[in-house]
Amino acid sequence: MIVVSFSNRDIDDSISVNNNNVGQAAGDLTSQTDYWWCSDSDGGQNYQTKGVVIGVDKSGDTDPKTDYCDSESIPNGLMEAYCNGVYADYSLYDCPNGCKDGACIQITTPTCFESDGGINYYVRGTIKGTDRQGDSNPGIDYCTYGPNLMEGFCDSGYANFILYDCPNGCFNGACINSNSTLVKD
């Protein structure tokens, strides 16, 4: 946190900071000194972590400023709140992989496991991994309405599901083979 003292609200650019991170504006200080400070929970312009800035903006507003996604300005826009000297401020950042919940989506090496070997409509499988939005997406192949099957599979390391219309119907998370005899669990 930076604390800066001023002799009046007219702020000039001459601010010195000592080793204790306490700054003082140049000029004569009086007993009517105003204290302004700014604190950022994510440590500054950290695009991968949603943060909140507490401080005064240049208009004098003291409301907390929270990082948020702004797809109206640019498709993957992040409005990053940060301390600009002693002021709370925003900057617009273009997240390369998209923005979610006030932070840029981090791309990690995807890992995915699918128990029935991929797209196999006739075997009920389980899938474990993350989807392309970075959400954990574990699941089990399952029947939906009518003859439809939601089949989990790995796509370039990411967990994914596809809807498939089973020709002979769906039972217990797999398509019914024309030569099968149904046995209920």
C-alpha positions as protocol buffer text, in pm:
chain_id: "A"
residue {
  index: 1
  type: MET
  ca { x: 0 y: 0 z: 0 }
}
residue {
  index: 2
  type: ILE
  ca { x: 129 y: 346 z: -82 }
}
residue {
  index: 3
  type: VAL
  ca { x: 32 y: 638 z: 140 }
}
residue {
  index: 4
  type: VAL
  ca { x: 88 y: 985 z: 2 }
}
residue {
  index: 5
  type: SER
  ca { x: 25 y: 1312 z: 186 }
}
residue {
  index: 6
  type: PHE
  ca { x: -63 y: 1636 z: 8 }
}
residue {
  index: 7
  type: SER
  ca { x: -95 y: 1995 z: 115 }
}
residue {
  index: 8
  type: ASN
  ca { x: -406 y: 2033 z: -102 }
}
residue {
  index: 9
  type: ARG
  ca { x: -606 y: 1839 z: -360 }
}
residue {
  index: 10
  type: ASP
  ca { x: -406 y: 1989 z: -647 }
}
residue {
  index: 11
  type: ILE
  ca { x: -171 y: 1703 z: -715 }
}
residue {
  index: 12
  type: ASP
  ca { x: 146 y: 1754 z: -908 }
}
residue {
  index: 13
  type: ASP
  ca { x: 382 y: 1495 z: -1051 }
}
residue {
  index: 14
  type: SER
  ca { x: 657 y: 1544 z: -792 }
}
residue {
  index: 15
  type: ILE
  ca { x: 605 y: 1259 z: -546 }
}
residue {
  index: 16
  type: SER
  ca { x: 893 y: 1100 z: -361 }
}
residue {
  index: 17
  type: VAL
  ca { x: 874 y: 752 z: -209 }
}
residue {
  index: 18
  type: ASN
  ca { x: 1098 y: 643 z: 75 }
}
residue {
  index: 19
  type: ASN
  ca { x: 1195 y: 287 z: 174 }
}
residue {
  index: 20
  type: ASN
  ca { x: 878 y: 244 z: 381 }
}
residue {
  index: 21
  type: ASN
  ca { x: 661 y: 299 z: 70 }
}
residue {
  index: 22
  type: VAL
  ca { x: 538 y: 626 z: 217 }
}
residue {
  index: 23
  type: GLY
  ca { x: 537 y: 910 z: -35 }
}
residue {
  index: 24
  type: GLN
  ca { x: 506 y: 1279 z: 18 }
}
residue {
  index: 25
  type: ALA
  ca { x: 417 y: 1543 z: -239 }
}
residue {
  index: 26
  type: ALA
  ca { x: 660 y: 1825 z: -288 }
}
residue {
  index: 27
  type: GLY
  ca { x: 566 y: 2156 z: -132 }
}
residue {
  index: 28
  type: ASP
  ca { x: 479 y: 2287 z: 209 }
}
residue {
  index: 29
  type: LEU
  ca { x: 256 y: 2066 z: 423 }
}
residue {
  index: 30
  type: THR
  ca { x: 1 y: 2220 z: 651 }
}
residue {
  index: 31
  type: SER
  ca { x: -210 y: 2083 z: 931 }
}
residue {
  index: 32
  type: GLN
  ca { x: -492 y: 2038 z: 677 }
}
residue {
  index: 33
  type: THR
  ca { x: -308 y: 1750 z: 501 }
}
residue {
  index: 34
  type: ASP
  ca { x: -521 y: 1506 z: 299 }
}
residue {
  index: 35
  type: TYR
  ca { x: -411 y: 1142 z: 293 }
}
residue {
  index: 36
  type: TRP
  ca { x: -469 y: 941 z: -24 }
}
residue {
  index: 37
  type: TRP
  ca { x: -381 y: 577 z: -70 }
}
residue {
  index: 38
  type: CYS
  ca { x: -447 y: 291 z: -306 }
}
residue {
  index: 39
  type: SER
  ca { x: -443 y: -85 z: -250 }
}
residue {
  index: 40
  type: ASP
  ca { x: -482 y: -362 z: -511 }
}
residue {
  index: 41
  type: SER
  ca { x: -570 y: -714 z: -393 }
}
residue {
  index: 42
  type: ASP
  ca { x: -406 y: -884 z: -694 }
}
residue {
  index: 43
  type: GLY
  ca { x: -83 y: -687 z: -662 }
}
residue {
  index: 44
  type: GLY
  ca { x: -115 y: -459 z: -966 }
}
residue {
  index: 45
  type: GLN
  ca { x: -187 y: -525 z: -1330 }
}
residue {
  index: 46
  type: ASN
  ca { x: -225 y: -900 z: -1285 }
}
residue {
  index: 47
  type: TYR
  ca { x: -447 y: -1018 z: -1570 }
}
residue {
  index: 48
  type: GLN
  ca { x: -474 y: -1380 z: -1451 }
}
residue {
  index: 49
  type: THR
  ca { x: -625 y: -1297 z: -1108 }
}
residue {
  index: 50
  type: LYS
  ca { x: -947 y: -1111 z: -1034 }
}
residue {
  index: 51
  type: GLY
  ca { x: -872 y: -826 z: -798 }
}
residue {
  index: 52
  type: VAL
  ca { x: -1033 y: -535 z: -617 }
}
residue {
  index: 53
  type: VAL
  ca { x: -880 y: -190 z: -584 }
}
residue {
  index: 54
  type: ILE
  ca { x: -958 y: 26 z: -283 }
}
residue {
  index: 55
  type: GLY
  ca { x: -868 y: 391 z: -322 }
}
residue {
  index: 56
  type: VAL
  ca { x: -968 y: 721 z: -473 }
}
residue {
  index: 57
  type: ASP
  ca { x: -995 y: 766 z: -849 }
}
residue {
  index: 58
  type: LYS
  ca { x: -906 y: 1094 z: -1022 }
}
residue {
  index: 59
  type: SER
  ca { x: -1266 y: 1215 z: -998 }
}
residue {
  index: 60
  type: GLY
  ca { x: -1264 y: 1169 z: -619 }
}
residue {
  index: 61
  type: ASP
  ca { x: -1483 y: 856 z: -622 }
}
residue {
  index: 62
  type: THR
  ca { x: -1395 y: 612 z: -344 }
}
residue {
  index: 63
  type: ASP
  ca { x: -1608 y: 314 z: -456 }
}
residue {
  index: 64
  type: PRO
  ca { x: -1407 y: -13 z: -481 }
}
residue {
  index: 65
  type: LYS
  ca { x: -1310 y: -104 z: -837 }
}
residue {
  index: 66
  type: THR
  ca { x: -1326 y: -471 z: -935 }
}
residue {
  index: 67
  type: ASP
  ca { x: -1168 y: -638 z: -1239 }
}
residue {
  index: 68
  type: TYR
  ca { x: -1438 y: -742 z: -1489 }
}
residue {
  index: 69
  type: CYS
  ca { x: -1474 y: -881 z: -1840 }
}
residue {
  index: 70
  type: ASP
  ca { x: -1576 y: -624 z: -2101 }
}
residue {
  index: 71
  type: SER
  ca { x: -1663 y: -792 z: -2430 }
}
residue {
  index: 72
  type: GLU
  ca { x: -1837 y: -479 z: -2560 }
}
residue {
  index: 73
  type: SER
  ca { x: -1511 y: -284 z: -2598 }
}
residue {
  index: 74
  type: ILE
  ca { x: -1311 y: -572 z: -2746 }
}
residue {
  index: 75
  type: PRO
  ca { x: -1413 y: -942 z: -2777 }
}
residue {
  index: 76
  type: ASN
  ca { x: -1176 y: -1072 z: -2505 }
}
residue {
  index: 77
  type: GLY
  ca { x: -1161 y: -750 z: -2304 }
}
residue {
  index: 78
  type: LEU
  ca { x: -1065 y: -730 z: -1938 }
}
residue {
  index: 79
  type: MET
  ca { x: -1112 y: -408 z: -1744 }
}
residue {
  index: 80
  type: GLU
  ca { x: -820 y: -437 z: -1502 }
}
residue {
  index: 81
  type: ALA
  ca { x: -843 y: -220 z: -1192 }
}
residue {
  index: 82
  type: TYR
  ca { x: -503 y: -111 z: -1061 }
}
residue {
  index: 83
  type: CYS
  ca { x: -327 y: 159 z: -862 }
}
residue {
  index: 84
  type: ASN
  ca { x: -197 y: 427 z: -1097 }
}
residue {
  index: 85
  type: GLY
  ca { x: 34 y: 600 z: -853 }
}
residue {
  index: 86
  type: VAL
  ca { x: -200 y: 696 z: -571 }
}
residue {
  index: 87
  type: TYR
  ca { x: -515 y: 675 z: -781 }
}
residue {
  index: 88
  type: ALA
  ca { x: -747 y: 382 z: -847 }
}
residue {
  index: 89
  type: ASP
  ca { x: -776 y: 339 z: -1222 }
}
residue {
  index: 90
  type: TYR
  ca { x: -882 y: 95 z: -1496 }
}
residue {
  index: 91
  type: SER
  ca { x: -701 y: -25 z: -1806 }
}
residue {
  index: 92
  type: LEU
  ca { x: -847 y: -230 z: -2091 }
}
residue {
  index: 93
  type: TYR
  ca { x: -653 y: -547 z: -2173 }
}
residue {
  index: 94
  type: ASP
  ca { x: -713 y: -795 z: -2459 }
}
residue {
  index: 95
  type: CYS
  ca { x: -693 y: -1145 z: -2307 }
}
residue {
  index: 96
  type: PRO
  ca { x: -536 y: -1378 z: -2567 }
}
residue {
  index: 97
  type: ASN
  ca { x: -748 y: -1680 z: -2460 }
}
residue {
  index: 98
  type: GLY
  ca { x: -1063 y: -1498 z: -2349 }
}
residue {
  index: 99
  type: CYS
  ca { x: -1187 y: -1350 z: -2024 }
}
residue {
  index: 100
  type: LYS
  ca { x: -1390 y: -1520 z: -1751 }
}
residue {
  index: 101
  type: ASP
  ca { x: -1501 y: -1393 z: -1408 }
}
residue {
  index: 102
  type: GLY
  ca { x: -1278 y: -1084 z: -1416 }
}
residue {
  index: 103
  type: ALA
  ca { x: -955 y: -1258 z: -1522 }
}
residue {
  index: 104
  type: CYS
  ca { x: -789 y: -1380 z: -1839 }
}
residue {
  index: 105
  type: ILE
  ca { x: -832 y: -1750 z: -1905 }
}
residue {
  index: 106
  type: GLN
  ca { x: -505 y: -1928 z: -1845 }
}
residue {
  index: 107
  type: ILE
  ca { x: -417 y: -2202 z: -2089 }
}
residue {
  index: 108
  type: THR
  ca { x: -259 y: -2501 z: -1930 }
}
residue {
  index: 109
  type: THR
  ca { x: -161 y: -2820 z: -2099 }
}
residue {
  index: 110
  type: PRO
  ca { x: -492 y: -3000 z: -2132 }
}
residue {
  index: 111
  type: THR
  ca { x: -531 y: -3349 z: -1998 }
}
residue {
  index: 112
  type: CYS
  ca { x: -824 y: -3573 z: -2071 }
}
residue {
  index: 113
  type: PHE
  ca { x: -906 y: -3936 z: -2001 }
}
residue {
  index: 114
  type: GLU
  ca { x: -1194 y: -4127 z: -2157 }
}
residue {
  index: 115
  type: SER
  ca { x: -1258 y: -4486 z: -2047 }
}
residue {
  index: 116
  type: ASP
  ca { x: -1423 y: -4630 z: -2360 }
}
residue {
  index: 117
  type: GLY
  ca { x: -1146 y: -4528 z: -2599 }
}
residue {
  index: 118
  type: GLY
  ca { x: -1299 y: -4216 z: -2751 }
}
residue {
  index: 119
  type: ILE
  ca { x: -1619 y: -4196 z: -2949 }
}
residue {
  index: 120
  type: ASN
  ca { x: -1771 y: -4538 z: -2888 }
}
residue {
  index: 121
  type: TYR
  ca { x: -2148 y: -4518 z: -2894 }
}
residue {
  index: 122
  type: TYR
  ca { x: -2200 y: -4881 z: -2789 }
}
residue {
  index: 123
  type: VAL
  ca { x: -1996 y: -4873 z: -2464 }
}
residue {
  index: 124
  type: ARG
  ca { x: -2082 y: -4655 z: -2164 }
}
residue {
  index: 125
  type: GLY
  ca { x: -1773 y: -4457 z: -2069 }
}
residue {
  index: 126
  type: THR
  ca { x: -1654 y: -4195 z: -1826 }
}
residue {
  index: 127
  type: ILE
  ca { x: -1458 y: -3881 z: -1907 }
}
residue {
  index: 128
  type: LYS
  ca { x: -1228 y: -3674 z: -1685 }
}
residue {
  index: 129
  type: GLY
  ca { x: -1062 y: -3349 z: -1790 }
}
residue {
  index: 130
  type: THR
  ca { x: -1119 y: -2983 z: -1856 }
}
residue {
  index: 131
  type: ASP
  ca { x: -1314 y: -2826 z: -2139 }
}
residue {
  index: 132
  type: ARG
  ca { x: -1188 y: -2543 z: -2363 }
}
residue {
  index: 133
  type: GLN
  ca { x: -1325 y: -2283 z: -2120 }
}
residue {
  index: 134
  type: GLY
  ca { x: -1101 y: -2422 z: -1842 }
}
residue {
  index: 135
  type: ASP
  ca { x: -1386 y: -2580 z: -1646 }
}
residue {
  index: 136
  type: SER
  ca { x: -1348 y: -2925 z: -1496 }
}
residue {
  index: 137
  type: ASN
  ca { x: -1579 y: -3144 z: -1700 }
}
residue {
  index: 138
  type: PRO
  ca { x: -1601 y: -3496 z: -1558 }
}
residue {
  index: 139
  type: GLY
  ca { x: -1894 y: -3703 z: -1672 }
}
residue {
  index: 140
  type: ILE
  ca { x: -2045 y: -4031 z: -1778 }
}
residue {
  index: 141
  type: ASP
  ca { x: -2201 y: -4112 z: -2115 }
}
residue {
  index: 142
  type: TYR
  ca { x: -2577 y: -4088 z: -2068 }
}
residue {
  index: 143
  type: CYS
  ca { x: -2905 y: -4127 z: -2253 }
}
residue {
  index: 144
  type: THR
  ca { x: -3117 y: -3819 z: -2310 }
}
residue {
  index: 145
  type: TYR
  ca { x: -3474 y: -3804 z: -2438 }
}
residue {
  index: 146
  type: GLY
  ca { x: -3568 y: -4076 z: -2684 }
}
residue {
  index: 147
  type: PRO
  ca { x: -3286 y: -4253 z: -2865 }
}
residue {
  index: 148
  type: ASN
  ca { x: -3025 y: -3981 z: -2800 }
}
residue {
  index: 149
  type: LEU
  ca { x: -2688 y: -4039 z: -2634 }
}
residue {
  index: 150
  type: MET
  ca { x: -2453 y: -3777 z: -2488 }
}
residue {
  index: 151
  type: GLU
  ca { x: -2113 y: -3931 z: -2566 }
}
residue {
  index: 152
  type: GLY
  ca { x: -1805 y: -3796 z: -2389 }
}
residue {
  index: 153
  type: PHE
  ca { x: -1474 y: -3789 z: -2573 }
}
residue {
  index: 154
  type: CYS
  ca { x: -1134 y: -3617 z: -2569 }
}
residue {
  index: 155
  type: ASP
  ca { x: -1068 y: -3359 z: -2839 }
}
residue {
  index: 156
  type: SER
  ca { x: -706 y: -3237 z: -2859 }
}
residue {
  index: 157
  type: GLY
  ca { x: -671 y: -3298 z: -2485 }
}
residue {
  index: 158
  type: TYR
  ca { x: -998 y: -3130 z: -2388 }
}
residue {
  index: 159
  type: ALA
  ca { x: -1311 y: -3298 z: -2252 }
}
residue {
  index: 160
  type: ASN
  ca { x: -1608 y: -3267 z: -2484 }
}
residue {
  index: 161
  type: PHE
  ca { x: -1953 y: -3418 z: -2540 }
}
residue {
  index: 162
  type: ILE
  ca { x: -2143 y: -3491 z: -2859 }
}
residue {
  index: 163
  type: LEU
  ca { x: -2513 y: -3570 z: -2904 }
}
residue {
  index: 164
  type: TYR
  ca { x: -2571 y: -3886 z: -3108 }
}
residue {
  index: 165
  type: ASP
  ca { x: -2899 y: -4033 z: -3232 }
}
residue {
  index: 166
  type: CYS
  ca { x: -2875 y: -4410 z: -3162 }
}
residue {
  index: 167
  type: PRO
  ca { x: -3042 y: -4606 z: -3446 }
}
residue {
  index: 168
  type: ASN
  ca { x: -3188 y: -4871 z: -3208 }
}
residue {
  index: 169
  type: GLY
  ca { x: -3233 y: -4650 z: -2902 }
}
residue {
  index: 170
  type: CYS
  ca { x: -3021 y: -4576 z: -2598 }
}
residue {
  index: 171
  type: PHE
  ca { x: -2997 y: -4767 z: -2270 }
}
residue {
  index: 172
  type: ASN
  ca { x: -2780 y: -4709 z: -1962 }
}
residue {
  index: 173
  type: GLY
  ca { x: -2541 y: -4465 z: -2132 }
}
residue {
  index: 174
  type: ALA
  ca { x: -2482 y: -4658 z: -2455 }
}
residue {
  index: 175
  type: CYS
  ca { x: -2654 y: -4718 z: -2787 }
}
residue {
  index: 176
  type: ILE
  ca { x: -2842 y: -5045 z: -2815 }
}
residue {
  index: 177
  type: ASN
  ca { x: -2674 y: -5286 z: -3056 }
}
residue {
  index: 178
  type: SER
  ca { x: -2926 y: -5461 z: -3286 }
}
residue {
  index: 179
  type: ASN
  ca { x: -2792 y: -5799 z: -3161 }
}
residue {
  index: 180
  type: SER
  ca { x: -2813 y: -5705 z: -2790 }
}
residue {
  index: 181
  type: THR
  ca { x: -3043 y: -5835 z: -2522 }
}
residue {
  index: 182
  type: LEU
  ca { x: -3130 y: -5568 z: -2265 }
}
residue {
  index: 183
  type: VAL
  ca { x: -3053 y: -5649 z: -1904 }
}
residue {
  index: 184
  type: LYS
  ca { x: -3149 y: -5386 z: -1649 }
}
residue {
  index: 185
  type: ASP
  ca { x: -2892 y: -5312 z: -1374 }
}
